[in-house]
Protein backbone atom coordinates (compact mmCIF):
# COMPACT_ATOMS: atom_id res chain seq x y z
CA UNK A 1 0.00 0.00 0.00
CA UNK A 2 2.86 2.41 0.77
CA UNK A 3 4.10 2.02 -2.78
CA UNK A 4 0.63 2.75 -4.19
CA UNK A 5 0.31 5.87 -2.03
CA UNK A 6 3.78 7.08 -3.03
CA UNK A 7 3.03 6.58 -6.73
CA UNK A 8 -0.25 8.47 -6.38
CA UNK A 9 1.15 11.41 -4.39
CA UNK A 10 4.61 11.92 -5.89
CA UNK A 11 3.54 13.58 -9.21
CA UNK A 12 1.05 15.83 -7.39
CA UNK A 13 3.62 16.89 -4.79
CA UNK A 14 6.22 17.67 -7.46
CA UNK A 15 3.75 19.84 -9.36
CA UNK A 16 2.68 21.58 -6.14
CA UNK A 17 6.30 22.32 -5.25
CA UNK A 18 6.97 23.66 -8.76
CA UNK A 19 3.83 25.83 -8.64
CA UNK A 20 4.82 27.24 -5.23
CA UNK A 21 8.35 27.98 -6.47
CA UNK A 22 7.01 29.75 -9.57
CA UNK A 23 4.69 31.79 -7.36
CA UNK A 24 7.72 32.95 -5.40
CA UNK A 25 9.61 33.72 -8.62
CA UNK A 26 6.70 35.86 -9.86
CA UNK A 27 6.70 37.80 -6.58
CA UNK A 28 10.47 38.38 -6.90
CA UNK A 29 10.08 39.58 -10.50
CA UNK A 30 7.31 41.98 -9.45
CA UNK A 31 9.46 43.28 -6.60
CA UNK A 32 12.40 43.74 -9.00
CA UNK A 33 10.18 45.66 -11.44
CA UNK A 34 8.93 47.93 -8.65
CA UNK A 35 12.45 48.51 -7.28
CA UNK A 36 13.74 49.57 -10.72
CA UNK A 37 10.69 51.65 -11.58
CA UNK A 38 12.69 54.88 -11.95
CA UNK A 39 15.11 53.23 -14.34
CA UNK A 40 13.79 50.79 -16.96
CA UNK A 41 11.56 48.02 -15.51
CA UNK A 42 10.69 46.64 -18.96
CA UNK A 43 13.12 43.72 -18.62
CA UNK A 44 11.59 42.55 -15.34
CA UNK A 45 8.02 43.15 -16.54
CA UNK A 46 8.72 41.06 -19.63
CA UNK A 47 10.00 38.19 -17.52
CA UNK A 48 6.96 38.56 -15.24
CA UNK A 49 4.65 38.40 -18.26
CA UNK A 50 6.26 35.10 -19.26
CA UNK A 51 6.38 33.61 -15.78
CA UNK A 52 2.80 34.42 -14.76
CA UNK A 53 0.94 32.22 -17.32
CA UNK A 54 3.48 29.46 -16.74
CA UNK A 55 2.80 29.61 -12.98
CA UNK A 56 -0.97 29.54 -13.58
CA UNK A 57 -0.68 26.55 -15.90
CA UNK A 58 1.41 24.62 -13.37
CA UNK A 59 -1.03 25.52 -10.58
CA UNK A 60 -3.91 24.18 -12.67
CA UNK A 61 -2.00 20.97 -13.40
CA UNK A 62 -1.10 20.60 -9.71
CA UNK A 63 -4.73 21.10 -8.61
CA UNK A 64 -5.99 18.60 -11.19
CA UNK A 65 -3.35 16.08 -10.25
CA UNK A 66 -4.21 16.61 -6.58
CA UNK A 67 -7.84 15.61 -7.15
CA UNK A 68 -6.81 12.51 -9.08
CA UNK A 69 -4.29 11.67 -6.35
CA UNK A 70 -7.07 11.94 -3.75
CA UNK A 71 -9.13 9.36 -5.63
CA UNK A 72 -6.11 7.07 -5.94
CA UNK A 73 -5.37 7.41 -2.20
CA UNK A 74 -8.97 6.52 -1.30
CA UNK A 75 -8.88 3.54 -3.66
CA UNK A 76 -5.63 2.25 -2.15
CA UNK A 77 -6.87 2.66 1.44
CA UNK A 78 -10.20 0.96 0.73
CA UNK A 79 -8.47 -1.94 -1.02
CA UNK A 80 -6.14 -2.33 1.96
CA UNK A 81 -9.08 -2.30 4.41
CA UNK A 82 -11.08 -4.76 2.33
CA UNK A 83 -8.10 -7.11 2.32
CA UNK A 84 -7.35 -6.66 6.01
CA UNK A 85 -10.61 -6.36 7.93
CA UNK A 86 -12.12 -9.77 7.01
CA UNK A 87 -8.93 -11.41 8.28
CA UNK A 88 -8.68 -9.40 11.50
CA UNK A 89 -8.41 -11.58 14.61
CA UNK A 90 -10.26 -9.08 16.79
CA UNK A 91 -13.17 -6.71 16.00
CA UNK A 92 -12.05 -3.21 14.97
CA UNK A 93 -14.47 -0.88 16.76
CA UNK A 94 -13.27 2.20 14.87
CA UNK A 95 -13.54 0.56 11.43
CA UNK A 96 -17.14 1.68 10.67
CA UNK A 97 -16.21 5.35 11.06
CA UNK A 98 -13.08 5.22 8.92
CA UNK A 99 -14.88 5.72 5.61
CA UNK A 100 -16.63 8.96 6.60
CA UNK A 101 -13.75 10.06 8.82
CA UNK A 102 -10.14 9.17 8.13
CA UNK A 103 -10.53 7.96 4.54
CA UNK A 104 -12.66 10.95 3.58
CA UNK A 105 -10.02 13.27 5.04
CA UNK A 106 -7.24 11.39 3.23
CA UNK A 107 -9.11 11.68 -0.08
CA UNK A 108 -9.44 15.47 0.19
CA UNK A 109 -5.93 16.03 1.56
CA UNK A 110 -3.87 16.13 -1.70
CA UNK A 111 -5.97 18.88 -3.28
CA UNK A 112 -7.07 20.90 -0.25
CA UNK A 113 -4.39 20.44 2.42
CA UNK A 114 -1.11 19.38 0.86
CA UNK A 115 -1.04 22.21 -1.69
CA UNK A 116 -1.25 24.98 0.97
CA UNK A 117 1.24 23.08 3.13
CA UNK A 118 3.75 22.80 0.27
CA UNK A 119 3.15 26.45 -0.62
CA UNK A 120 3.75 27.55 2.98
CA UNK A 121 7.20 25.95 2.82
CA UNK A 122 8.41 26.35 -0.77
CA UNK A 123 7.17 29.87 -1.59
CA UNK A 124 8.79 31.60 1.46
CA UNK A 125 12.03 29.67 0.92
CA UNK A 126 12.07 30.75 -2.73
CA UNK A 127 11.58 34.38 -1.69
CA UNK A 128 14.26 34.14 1.00
CA UNK A 129 16.70 32.66 -1.55
CA UNK A 130 15.91 35.45 -4.03
CA UNK A 131 16.18 38.16 -1.38
CA UNK A 132 19.54 36.80 -0.24
CA UNK A 133 21.07 37.92 -3.56
CA UNK A 134 20.29 41.55 -2.65
CA UNK A 135 20.52 41.57 1.14
CA UNK A 136 21.61 38.57 3.19
CA UNK A 137 20.61 40.30 6.45
CA UNK A 138 17.05 40.91 5.28
CA UNK A 139 16.80 37.34 4.03
CA UNK A 140 17.93 35.96 7.39
CA UNK A 141 15.51 38.25 9.25
CA UNK A 142 12.65 37.07 7.04
CA UNK A 143 13.65 33.44 7.58
CA UNK A 144 13.80 33.95 11.36
CA UNK A 145 10.32 35.51 11.37
CA UNK A 146 8.93 32.54 9.43
CA UNK A 147 10.55 30.06 11.81
CA UNK A 148 9.11 31.85 14.87
CA UNK A 149 5.61 31.86 13.37
CA UNK A 150 5.93 28.17 12.51
CA UNK A 151 6.95 27.43 16.12
CA UNK A 152 3.80 29.20 17.34
CA UNK A 153 1.71 26.92 15.11
CA UNK A 154 3.60 23.89 16.36
CA UNK A 155 3.06 24.89 19.98
CA UNK A 156 -0.67 25.28 19.43
CA UNK A 157 -0.80 21.84 17.79
CA UNK A 158 0.74 20.21 20.86
CA UNK A 159 -1.56 22.05 23.27
CA UNK A 160 -4.75 21.33 21.33
CA UNK A 161 -4.10 17.66 20.63
CA UNK A 162 -6.01 16.42 23.69
CA UNK A 163 -9.05 18.59 22.96
CA UNK A 164 -9.15 17.42 19.36
CA UNK A 165 -8.94 13.78 20.47
CA UNK A 166 -11.89 14.36 22.80
CA UNK A 167 -13.85 15.90 19.92
CA UNK A 168 -13.05 12.90 17.73
CA UNK A 169 -14.31 10.51 20.40
CA UNK A 170 -17.49 12.58 20.72
CA UNK A 171 -18.01 12.34 16.95
CA UNK A 172 -17.69 8.55 17.08
CA UNK A 173 -20.15 8.39 19.99
CA UNK A 174 -22.70 10.40 18.01
CA UNK A 175 -22.35 8.12 14.98
CA UNK A 176 -23.03 5.05 17.10
CA UNK A 177 -25.92 6.66 18.97
CA UNK A 178 -27.59 7.84 15.76
CA UNK A 179 -27.29 4.42 14.15
CA UNK A 180 -28.67 2.72 17.25
CA UNK A 181 -31.53 5.23 17.56
CA UNK A 182 -32.52 4.93 13.90
CA UNK A 183 -32.26 1.14 13.84
CA UNK A 184 -34.66 0.64 16.75
CA UNK A 185 -37.10 3.50 16.18
CA UNK A 186 -40.06 1.29 15.29
CA UNK A 187 -39.52 -0.96 18.30
CA UNK A 188 -38.97 2.00 20.60
CA UNK A 189 -42.23 3.64 19.54
CA UNK A 190 -44.09 0.39 19.94
CA UNK A 191 -42.65 -0.20 23.38
CA UNK A 192 -42.99 3.40 24.58
CA UNK A 193 -39.23 3.57 25.12
CA UNK A 194 -38.47 6.39 22.72
CA UNK A 195 -38.06 9.04 25.42
CA UNK A 196 -35.16 7.25 27.10
CA UNK A 197 -33.39 6.63 23.79
CA UNK A 198 -33.91 10.24 22.72
CA UNK A 199 -32.49 11.40 26.05
CA UNK A 200 -29.39 9.23 25.53
CA UNK A 201 -28.89 10.67 22.05
CA UNK A 202 -29.37 14.21 23.36
CA UNK A 203 -26.69 13.60 25.99
CA UNK A 204 -24.26 12.48 23.28
CA UNK A 205 -25.03 15.61 21.25
CA UNK A 206 -24.53 17.80 24.31
CA UNK A 207 -21.20 16.10 24.98
CA UNK A 208 -20.12 16.80 21.42
CA UNK A 209 -21.15 20.44 21.75
CA UNK A 210 -19.14 20.83 24.96
CA UNK A 211 -16.07 19.21 23.39
CA UNK A 212 -16.29 21.49 20.34
CA UNK A 213 -16.78 24.61 22.48
CA UNK A 214 -13.78 23.66 24.65
CA UNK A 215 -11.64 23.23 21.53
CA UNK A 216 -12.68 26.64 20.22
CA UNK A 217 -12.00 28.35 23.55
CA UNK A 218 -8.54 26.84 23.80
CA UNK A 219 -7.60 27.38 20.15
CA UNK A 220 -8.65 31.05 19.96
CA UNK A 221 -5.69 32.43 21.99
CA UNK A 222 -3.22 30.60 19.73
CA UNK A 223 -4.85 31.98 16.59
CA UNK A 224 -4.74 35.46 18.11
CA UNK A 225 -1.08 34.98 19.05
CA UNK A 226 -0.26 33.91 15.51
CA UNK A 227 -2.12 36.89 14.04
CA UNK A 228 -0.33 39.19 16.47
CA UNK A 229 3.00 37.73 15.33
CA UNK A 230 2.13 38.49 11.72
CA UNK A 231 1.14 42.05 12.59
CA UNK A 232 4.33 42.63 14.57
CA UNK A 233 6.42 41.31 11.70
CA UNK A 234 4.73 43.70 9.26
CA UNK A 235 5.09 46.64 11.68
CA UNK A 236 8.77 45.86 12.16
CA UNK A 237 9.26 45.76 8.40
CA UNK A 238 7.43 49.06 7.99
CA UNK A 239 9.55 50.69 10.69
CA UNK A 240 12.76 49.29 9.22
CA UNK A 241 11.83 50.43 5.73
CA UNK A 242 10.88 53.91 6.89
CA UNK A 243 14.14 54.18 8.84
CA UNK A 244 16.20 53.10 5.83
CA UNK A 245 14.37 55.52 3.52
CA UNK A 246 14.92 58.42 5.94
CA UNK A 247 18.57 57.44 6.19
CA UNK A 248 18.66 57.42 2.35
CA UNK A 249 19.94 53.87 2.25
CA UNK A 250 16.75 52.81 0.45
CA UNK A 251 14.46 54.71 -1.89
CA UNK A 252 10.68 54.45 -1.75
CA UNK A 253 10.53 52.01 -4.66
CA UNK A 254 13.01 49.64 -3.00
CA UNK A 255 11.06 49.85 0.26
CA UNK A 256 7.84 48.97 -1.57
CA UNK A 257 9.61 46.06 -3.27
CA UNK A 258 10.74 44.81 0.14
CA UNK A 259 7.17 44.97 1.45
CA UNK A 260 5.96 42.95 -1.55
CA UNK A 261 8.45 40.20 -0.79
CA UNK A 262 7.52 40.25 2.89
CA UNK A 263 3.77 40.11 2.21
CA UNK A 264 4.15 37.24 -0.27
CA UNK A 265 6.28 35.37 2.27
CA UNK A 266 3.78 35.70 5.11
CA UNK A 267 0.62 35.08 3.08
CA UNK A 268 1.13 31.27 2.79
CA UNK A 269 1.78 31.07 6.53
CA UNK A 270 -1.44 32.97 7.22
CA UNK A 271 -3.33 30.50 5.05
CA UNK A 272 -1.65 27.63 6.84
CA UNK A 273 -2.84 28.95 10.21
CA UNK A 274 -6.43 28.26 9.13
CA UNK A 275 -5.55 24.71 8.10
CA UNK A 276 -3.57 23.61 11.15
CA UNK A 277 -6.55 21.92 12.81
CA UNK A 278 -7.46 20.09 9.60
CA UNK A 279 -3.87 18.91 9.26
CA UNK A 280 -3.85 17.59 12.82
CA UNK A 281 -7.17 15.81 12.24
CA UNK A 282 -5.68 14.26 9.11
CA UNK A 283 -2.73 13.06 11.17
CA UNK A 284 -5.04 11.56 13.80
CA UNK A 285 -7.15 9.88 11.12
CA UNK A 286 -4.05 8.46 9.49
CA UNK A 287 -3.03 7.07 12.89
CA UNK A 288 -6.40 5.31 13.16
CA UNK A 289 -5.94 3.81 9.69
CA UNK A 290 -2.46 2.58 10.52
CA UNK A 291 -3.70 1.08 13.79
CA UNK A 292 -6.52 -0.73 11.99
CA UNK A 293 -4.29 -2.02 9.21
CA UNK A 294 -1.61 -3.11 11.71
CA UNK A 295 -4.06 -5.20 13.78
CA UNK A 296 -3.18 -8.93 13.92
CA UNK A 297 -4.73 -10.84 11.05
CA UNK A 298 -5.01 -14.43 9.91
CA UNK A 299 -2.11 -15.48 7.66
CA UNK A 300 -3.51 -16.85 4.40
CA UNK A 301 -1.58 -18.33 1.45
CA UNK A 302 -1.54 -15.99 -1.52
CA UNK A 303 -1.90 -18.78 -4.08
CA UNK A 304 -4.32 -21.70 -4.34
CA UNK A 305 -2.98 -25.08 -3.26
CA UNK A 306 -4.46 -28.49 -3.99
CA UNK A 307 -8.26 -28.30 -3.93
CA UNK A 308 -10.21 -29.92 -1.04
CA UNK A 309 -11.45 -33.39 -1.97
CA UNK A 310 -15.02 -32.90 -0.73
CA UNK A 311 -17.08 -30.97 1.86
CA UNK A 312 -16.17 -33.16 4.81
CA UNK A 313 -14.93 -31.57 8.04
CA UNK A 314 -12.65 -33.19 10.60
CA UNK A 315 -11.41 -31.80 13.93
CA UNK A 316 -8.17 -32.97 15.52
CA UNK A 317 -7.55 -32.19 19.23
CA UNK A 318 -8.78 -28.60 19.03
CA UNK A 319 -7.96 -26.35 21.98
CA UNK A 320 -8.63 -22.63 22.38
CA UNK A 321 -7.26 -20.63 25.30
CA UNK A 322 -9.48 -18.03 26.99
CA UNK A 323 -8.40 -14.40 27.03
CA UNK A 324 -8.09 -14.26 30.85
CA UNK A 325 -6.72 -17.70 31.51
CA UNK A 326 -8.19 -21.19 31.30
CA UNK A 327 -9.66 -22.79 28.22
CA UNK A 328 -12.71 -22.07 26.07
CA UNK A 329 -12.25 -25.40 24.25
CA UNK A 330 -10.02 -28.32 25.19
CA UNK A 331 -9.06 -31.37 23.09
CA UNK A 332 -12.14 -31.36 20.84
CA UNK A 333 -12.22 -33.98 18.09
CA UNK A 334 -14.81 -35.27 15.67
CA UNK A 335 -15.89 -35.36 12.05
CA UNK A 336 -18.82 -34.50 9.80
CA UNK A 337 -18.75 -36.31 6.45
CA UNK A 338 -19.83 -34.61 3.24
CA UNK A 339 -23.60 -34.63 2.94
CA UNK A 340 -24.22 -35.28 6.64
CA UNK A 341 -25.98 -32.94 9.08
CA UNK A 342 -24.49 -32.53 12.52
CA UNK A 343 -26.06 -30.63 15.43
CA UNK A 344 -23.82 -29.02 18.03
CA UNK A 345 -25.72 -28.48 21.29
CA UNK A 346 -24.80 -27.19 24.71
CA UNK A 347 -25.59 -24.51 27.27
CA UNK A 348 -24.63 -20.86 26.86
CA UNK A 349 -20.87 -20.44 27.16
CA UNK A 350 -20.11 -24.09 26.37
CA UNK A 351 -18.06 -23.09 23.30
CA UNK A 352 -20.43 -23.67 20.37
CA UNK A 353 -19.72 -20.33 18.69
CA UNK A 354 -16.00 -20.68 19.37
CA UNK A 355 -15.98 -24.11 17.75
CA UNK A 356 -17.78 -22.79 14.66
CA UNK A 357 -15.36 -19.85 14.39
CA UNK A 358 -12.44 -22.29 14.40
CA UNK A 359 -14.10 -24.42 11.73
CA UNK A 360 -14.75 -21.35 9.56
CA UNK A 361 -11.27 -20.04 10.38
CA UNK A 362 -12.33 -16.64 11.61
CA UNK A 363 -9.68 -17.41 14.24
CA UNK A 364 -7.04 -20.09 14.72
CA UNK A 365 -6.90 -22.62 17.59
CA UNK A 366 -4.29 -22.53 20.31
CA UNK A 367 -3.57 -26.18 19.47
CA UNK A 368 -4.97 -28.78 17.09
CA UNK A 369 -6.11 -28.67 13.49
CA UNK A 370 -9.24 -28.33 11.36
CA UNK A 371 -9.47 -30.25 8.09
CA UNK A 372 -11.80 -29.44 5.21
CA UNK A 373 -11.90 -32.02 2.43
CA UNK A 374 -8.70 -33.52 3.75
CA UNK A 375 -6.86 -30.17 3.69
CA UNK A 376 -5.73 -28.23 6.74
CA UNK A 377 -7.78 -24.99 6.60
CA UNK A 378 -4.61 -23.00 7.32
CA UNK A 379 -3.26 -24.19 3.96
CA UNK A 380 -6.28 -22.89 2.04
CA UNK A 381 -6.10 -19.59 0.19
CA UNK A 382 -8.69 -16.86 0.82
CA UNK A 383 -10.59 -17.94 -2.32
CA UNK A 384 -10.61 -21.63 -1.36
CA UNK A 385 -11.58 -20.87 2.23
CA UNK A 386 -14.45 -18.67 1.05
N, C-alpha and C positions, 0 to 999 in steps of 0.2 A: 504494500500500500504506500509506503514512503516513496518508492520510486514513481508510482503513479502521481502522487501529489507533487513531487518535484518536477516531473515532466509537464504537469498542468500549470504550475505557478511560474516556472523559470522564464518562459517567453514574456508573460505579463509583467513580471518584476523588472526585466531588462528594459522593456518599453517604458514602464513607469519611471525608471531611473533616468533614461534618456530624455523623456519629456520634462522631468524636473530639472535636469541639467540645462536643457535648452531654455526653459523658463528663466533660469538664473542668467544665462548668456544674454537673453533679450533685455533683462533688467540692466545688465552691465552696459550693453550697447546704448540703451536709452540714457543712462547716466553719463556715458562718455559724450553723447550728442549734446546733452544739456551743459556739461562742463565746458565744451568747446563752442558754445553758442556764439560768442563774440568773434571767433575766428571763422572757420568753415566747417560746419557740422555735416556737410553733405556726405562725406565718406562714411561716418557712423550711421547716419540715417539710411543710407543705401544698404549697409550690412543689416540694419534692423529690419528693413523691408524684406530682405531675403530670409532672415531668421524667423520672423513672426509666422508666416504661413507654414514653414517647416515645423515649428513648435506645435502649431495647432493640429497639423496632420498627425504628428507623433502622439499627441494627447488623445486624439480620436482613436487611433490604433490601439493605444494602451487601454482606453476605456472599453473598447470593444473586446479586446483580448481578456480584460478583467472579467467581463460578464461570462465569456465562454469558459474561463478558468474556474469561475464559481460553479458552473454546471458540472464541470469535470471533477471538481473537488467533492461535490455532493454525490455524484455517481460513485466515486471511489470509496467514500465513507459508507454509503449504503451497501455497496457490494461487500465491504469488509464486515459490516454488522450482520448481513444476511448469511455470510459464511460462518460467523463466530457465534452468534446468539443461540442457534439451535444446538450447538455442541457444548454450550456452557454448562459446567457442573453444578452451578448454583444459580438461583434466580437473580437477575439483574434488575433491582427495583427502579433504577433510574432510566432503564432502557426505553420505556414508553414515552418519556418526555424528550428524548434526544432528537427526534425528528423535528419537532416544533421549536426546540431550544438550540442545542449545540450545533446540529447539522444545518439548521436554517441560518444561524449566525455565520458558520463556516462558508456557506454558499454565497452570502452577500459580502464577505470580507474582502475578496480580491478587488472588487470594483469600488466598494464604498469605504473601506478602512485602510487597505494596504496602500492605495494611491496617495491619500493624504499623509500617511506615515512615511512613505518614501520621499514625498515632496518636502516634508518637514526636516528631513535629514540632508537630502542631496542639494536642494535649492540653496539653503543657507551656506553650505560648504562651497558650492560653486561661486557664490557671491564673495565669500571670504577669500577664496583663492584669487578671484579677479581683483579684489580690493588690495590684496597684498602686493600686487605689482606697483601700485601707486603709493600706498602707505602701510607698511608692515604694522605700525603701532595701532592704526585704526582697525586693521583686520584682526589683530589679536584682541582688541577691546570688544569688537563685535562677536568674536568667537566666545570670549568669556561671558558676555551677556547671554548668549544662547545656551551655554552650559549651565549657568545659574538658573535660567528659566526651566530648563529640562529637569534639573534637580528638584525644583518645586513640584513639578508634575509627578516625578517619581516619589517624592515624599507623600503627596496626597494619595497616590496609588496604594502605598503601604498602609496608610492610616485607614483608608476606606475599604480595605479588603474584607474585613469582618462584617461590616454592614452590608456589603454587596452579597456576601455568602448567605447572610440571614434573609435578604430579599429573594435570592434564588430558591432557598428552601421554602419560603412562603409561596412562591409561584408554583412549585411542585405540589404543595399541599392543596392549593386551590384547584389545580388540574384534577387531582384525585377526588376531591370533594365534589366538584362539578360532575365528573363522570359517575360517581356513586349516586348523587342526587338524581341525575337524569335517568339512570338505569332503573331505579326503583320507584319512580314517580307514581306509576299506576298502582303498585302495591301499597305505597305510603298513603295515597288518597283513600284507597279501599279500607285500609286499616286505621285510618285517622291518626297516622303517625307523621304527617307531613310537617307539623309545627316543629317537632324536635329536630328533624333533618334540616329544615330551613334555618333553625337557630344554629346548628353546627356549621352550616355553610356560611352564615353571616359572621360567625366567629372567625372562620378562616379568612374571609374578606377583610374583616377589621384588623386581623393580624398582619395581612399583607399591606394594608394602608399604613399601619404604624411603622412597619419596616421601611416602607418607601419614604415616609416623612422623616424618619431618623436618618436615612441616607442623604436626603436633601439638606437637612439641617447641618450635617457634618461636612458635606461636600462644599457648601456655599462659601465658608471662609477660605478654603483653598483656591476656589475659582477667583474670589476677590483678591487674594494674595498674588495670584498669577497675573491678573489684570493690572494690579498695582505695579508689579515688576515691569510689565510692558510700558506702562505710562512713565515710570521713572527712567527707563532706558531711553524713551523718546525725549523726555525733558533734558536728560543729560546730553543727548546728542544735539538738541537745539541750543543749549547753553554753550557747548563746546564749539559748535559752528558759529554762533554769534561772536564768541570770544575770538576765534580765529579770523573772522571777517574784520572785526574792529582792529585787530592787530595787523591787518593787511597781509596775513599769511595765506588766506583764502579769499577768493572773490565770491560774490553772491551766487554765480552760476555753479561754481565748484561746491559750495555749501548745499545748494539744492540737489546736486548730483549725489552728494553724500547721503542726504535724507532719503532719496529714492532707493539707494542701496539698502539703507537701514530698514525702511518700511517693507521692502520686498523680502528682507531676511526674516523679519518678525511675523509677517503675515502667515506663513505656513505654521509657525508655532502657535499662533492664536487659533488657527483652525484645529490644530491638534488638541488644544485644551478642551474643545467641545467633544472630542472623540475619545478622551482618555477612559471614560467609564465603559464605552462600548468595546474598547480594546481589552480592558480587564475582563469584561464579561466573556469576550471571545476566548481569552486565555483560560478562564474557568471552565467554559464549555469544552474546550479542547482537552482539559484535564479529565473531565468526565468521560469523554470519548476514549481517551487512552486507558483510563481505568476499566471501562467496559470491555475494550478489546484485549486488555491484558489479563482478564479474568481466566482462571484455569478452565480448560476445555478438553473434551474427549479427543485423544489422538486417533485419527482415521487415516487409513492408507489412501494415497492420492489416486492410485490406479486399481482397477478391478483385478481381483485374483480369480482362482477357480470358482465357478458358480456353485451355490448350494445344490445338493442333490435333490432335495424335496423340501416340504414345509414342516418337517419334524423338528421338535425342540427337545433338547436334553440338557439337564442341569447336573453339574459335577461338583459336589462339596462346596456349595456356595455359602460364603460368609460375608456379612456386611457389618462393619463396626459402627456403633452409634457415635454421634458428635460429642457427647459428654461422657464417654466411657461405656463399657459394656458392649452388647451386641444387639443389633436389630434383627439379624438373621445369622444362624449358625449351622454349618454343615448340612445344607439343604441339597437333596438330590432328587432325581425323578426324570420322567420323560413323558412327552405327548407326541404320539406318532402322527404323521400326516393324515388328515381326514378325521382324526378323533376330536372329541370335545371333552375338555377337562375343566372341572369346577374347582376353584380354590376358595375355601371357606375358612372362617375364623373370626374371633372377636375383634373389635376395634383395637388397633395397635399391635396386632399379631404379626404384621409384616407383609400383608397381601400386596399393598401398593408398592412396597420396596422390592418385592420379588418381581412384580411386573416391570418395574423400571429397570431392573437388571436384565430381564429377558429382552426388553426393547432397547437396551443399551442407552438409556438416558443418563445412566451412571454406571461405573464399573465396580465389581465386587472387591472387597478387601482381600479375599482369597477365593479360589475356585474358578470354574469356567462355565460359560453358556455356549451350547452348540446349536446352530440352526442349519439343518440339512447337512449335518456332518462337518460343518465349518465353524471354527471358533468365531463368535461375532466380532471379536476385536481384530480379526483379519479381514473383515468385510469393508469394502469402500462405502462412502456415504450413499452412493447410488444403490449398491446391493443391499445395504442395511435398510434403506427406505423401501 
